[in-house]
């Protein structure tokens, strides 16, 4: 595998943030990668205070089983793609000796989809191109057959359930499912050769499935 291809995989698999420019920024253990359609550029960032242990694959196809740095194995059982919403059937197994939260906004643990498209050069923000998955509403007709994924998984236990992506106002084509397990602050630049274009940005620590 060439160094360019290997770096590209790391940039997508380790974490993603989208700035107010059409550049994707990803974080990999203290390094920021700016990933555009023209190539990959590494930018030095401050090392993170807490090292991340990687238990297994964190990037793959939608059919792949991936493992988060919380040591929770995640498998996408099914994806039901409707016109205005997509339903994701997710199976989680906790490999640790204690309960682990997998859905917790306070600690940045959640699933989201990433979109692609739009007009090249047009500014975009993370709120526009990323969409969080949520439990089905209590009024949803699908709830009886699509029970929601539990917010935490007990020690050595399994959790099986559904989350929904409401695409009603989402203007981009979904192409990745991401599991966020934390954030990191690092500089992001529209032009890596010009430090005046850099600003502090929040990156998402993620594992990624290609849809």
Secondary structure, DSSP 8 states (H G I E B T S, - for coil): --HHHHHHHHHHHHEEEE-SSS-EEEEETTEEEEEETTEEEEEE----SS-----S--EEETTS-EE-TTSEEEEEEEEEE-SSEEEEEEEEEE-SSS-EESSBGGGTBEEEEEEE-S-TT----HHHHEEE-B---TT-TTTTTS-B--SEE-TT-EEEEEEEEE-TT--SEEEEEEEEEEEEEEEEESSTT-GGGEEEEEEEEEEEEE-
